[in-house]
Amino acid sequence: MGTLYLVATPIGNLEDISPRALRILRESIHIAAEDTRHTGSLLKHFNINTPLTSYFEHNKLTKLDFVLEKLAQGDVALVSDAGTPAINDPGYELVQAALASGFDVRPVPGPSAPISALTVSGLPTDSFLYLGYLPHKAGERRNKLKEVAEQPYTLIFFETPHRITDSLEDIQSTLGNRRICVAREMTKLYEEYWRGDISGALEYFKSKEPRGEFTLVIEGKKREENEKWEESKLLDAIKQELKAGRSAKEISADLSGQSGWNKKEIYALVNQHK
């Protein structure tokens, strides 16, 4: 019985692939790839001859049985076009099916565009919310932004070059003029990081023709001192979290960012109301 390996591949620079990733790709009996032509070029570069099958958004459900049959014979590697599989790319359904069928599933860590952009953004990294691509339609995009407008967490989105300025306009009008880092073409020849506020980013990218893939890292909502929750509101939230079976540590960590209370205070209240 084989193992399903989720193998992270470079988001641009081929030097970022790990020795372990190369070994797993060589030793697997089959590779499920989002784009066999793209992955084929990667394998050719490293002289890897493992058979490929396509596994992408529009065939991910019909290919499940095929991949599971291969797993019954040996190890299978799942790769996306770039970065870590299953993060904004097909993979969740396959992982779920493999686990349900009793196969082992393991990660082969490596490049990840959201994490890479976050770490160099200059914005808080202790808690963040990754939401993939913003919706294509303006109304849906603004509604999605409204859903997270009050969150204190650093926000991470993907965006395409032909929608970047429209999205920045909607972000500014919905979230306000927050700090932002716009990462473009990470690890590639024309790699660029723009840091400042959203109005400045909008002006900058309107002045030139945007190209490449974009990752937006946006400051979460700042909490003003006068926004500290009343104790009654905090207790209601704690009771809801306790009903959900969460631990005092988890509750204090999550509610501290939203409520303005520090973790120790919340932890004590949780233990008082268990």
N, C-alpha and C positions, 0 to 999 in steps of 0.2 A: 504494500500500500504506500502510495507516494505522499509527498508534502506539497501543498500549494505555497509557493514563495511569491510575495509581492515585492518586486525588485525595483528600487528607485533608479532612474537613469538621468543623465545630465539634462539640465534645462537649457543648455547652450554649449558650454565648454566641455568637450569630451574628456578632459583631464579630471573632471569631477566624478567619474565613475569609480567605484571602489573595487579593489582586488576581489573581495568576496562576491560582489555583484557579477563580475566577469566569470568567476568560478561557477556560480549557480547557473548562469546562462549557458555555460558549456556543458555542465553535468546534467541538466534537466533533459528529459526525453522530448519535451515539447515546450514551446513558448507561445502564450496567448498574447497577442499584441493589438493595440488600438489601431495601428496602421502598419500593415506588414511591410510596405515599401519604406516607410521611415525607419522602422526597427531593422529592416533588412540592411539598410545602409550602415547602421550602428554595428550590427553583427559582422558585416563585411570588413569594417574598419579594424575590428579586433580579431578577425579571422575565426569567427565562431560559426559553426555549421548546423546548429540545432534547428530542427524543423519548426516552422511558424504556422500559426493559424490566426485568422482575424478574430478579434473580440472587441467590438465597439458598440456605441450607443444603440444602433438599430438592429443588431443581431445578438445582443448580450443575453437575451433570454433563450433564443433558439440554440445557442452554442453551449448552454450549460451542460447538457447530457454528453456532448462530445468531450468537453474538458474533464468532466467527472470520469468518463471512460478512460481517458489518458491517465488520470490520477490513480486509477486502479492498477495501472501498469508501472507507474514510477512518478518521479517528481515533475511538476509543471511550474513554470515561471510566468507570472503575469506582469506585463509592462504596459505603461501608457506612452504617449508620444514623448513626454518629457516629465521629469519629476517623479513624485510618489504616486503609484497607482491608487485608485479609489478616492483620491482627493480631487473632487471636481471632474473625475474621469470614471468610466465604467469600472466596477470591481466589487461594489457592495453586495450585489446579488450573487456573484460567484463565491465570495467569501462565505456568505450565509448558506449557500447550497453545499459547499465543501464541508463546512462544519456540521451541517445537518446529516451529511452522509458519513460522518466519522473520520474525515481526513484532518490531518494536522495543517494549520495555516500559520505561516511565520513571515515576519517582515525582514527585508534586507534594506536597512535604512540608507538614506542618501539625500540627494537634492530635493528641495521642496520650495516652490516659489513663494507661497504665503509666509513661511517661516523665514526664508532668506530676506525678504523685503522687510518684515517686521524687525528683525535683529539690527538692521542698519538704518532704520527709519529715524531714530532719535526720539521716538515716542515710547510710552510705557509698554513694557513687555510682560509684566507679571500677570495680566489677565487681558484676553483679547477675544474677539468674535469674528470668525471667518465665515463669509457668506457667499463665496463663489462669485459668479457673474451677476451684475445687476440686471434686472429685467430689461428687455429690448424696448418695450413701450413706455413712453414717458409717464403716463398715469400709474402704471404698475410699479415703475421704478420709484416714483415719489412715495407711493404707499409702502413699499418695502423700506425706504429710508425712514418714514415716519414710525415704523414699527421699532426701530432701534435708536430713535432720536434721543431718548431719555437714558439710554444705557451708558454707564460710566466706562465701559470697556473700550480699548482700542479696536477699531473696526478695520477689517481687511476685505477688499473686493478685487475681482479681476475686471478688466474692461478692454474693449477692442479700440483700435485707433480711430475708426470712423464714428464712434460714439463717445469718445473721451470728453470732448468739450460740452456736449449735451449733458452728460452725466455730472460733470463738475458743476454746471449751472444748477442742476437739480439738487446736488449735494449741498451747495452753498445756500440755496433758498430754503431747504428743509432742515439742515443741521446747523446753519450759521457759518460764520467765517472761522472755522477751526484750523488747527495746524494739520498739515498733511505731508506725506512723503509719496511722491509718484515715482515708482520704479519702472524703468523701461528697458526691455531687452537685457535682462539680467544675465551676466556672465558671457554675453556675446560681444561682438566687435564694437557695436555702437551702444554699449551699456551706459545708462544715464540714471541719475537720481536727482529729482528736484524736491527740495525741502523748503517749506515756508507756510503761508496760509493759503486757503482755498482760492481766494480772489486772485492772489499772485499766480497760482498755478493755472487758473483759467486764462489769465492774460497771457502767460507764457506760451501755453499750448495753442492759443488762438493765433499767435503770431508766427507759427510755423506749421508745416504739414506733419501731423502726428503719424509716426510709423512704429510698427512692432507691437509686442504684447505689453500690456500695462498691468501693474499691480498697485492698488491704491491703499495706503495705510493712513487711517484718519483718527485723529484724537477723539476719545470718548467724551461724553458730556462732563464738564467740570461741575463739581458740587460746591455750591456756595455754603458758607457757614450757616446761613439762615434757613437752609433746606434740610437741616437735621430733623429726622422723623421724631414725632411724639412717641413716648414709650408705648402707648396703647397701640399705635400702628405697628411698631416693631414687634410687640407681643403677638398681634394677630398674624403677622408674617411668620414668626417662629412657630406658632401652633400649626400653621399650614405645612411648614417644612417638616415638622415632627410627624404629622399625619402621613406624610409621604415616605417616612422611614429613614430620613436623613440623619446623619450623626451630628453631634454638637460642633465638631471641627468643621464639617462641610457647611453647616448653616452659618456659623460665625464668619467663615471666609467669604461666602457669597453675599450675605446681607451687609457686611461692613462697607462694601463699595457703594451700595445703594442707599443706605440709611444715614450715613454720617457718624454712626457709632463705631467705636473701635472693636476689634475682634475679642479682646478680653471681656469687655462689658457684655457683648452678645453671648459669648460662651457661658458666662455666669448666669445670664437670664435663661438660656436654654436649659441648663442643669436644674434651675429652680422650677421649671415648668414641665419637666419630663413626666 
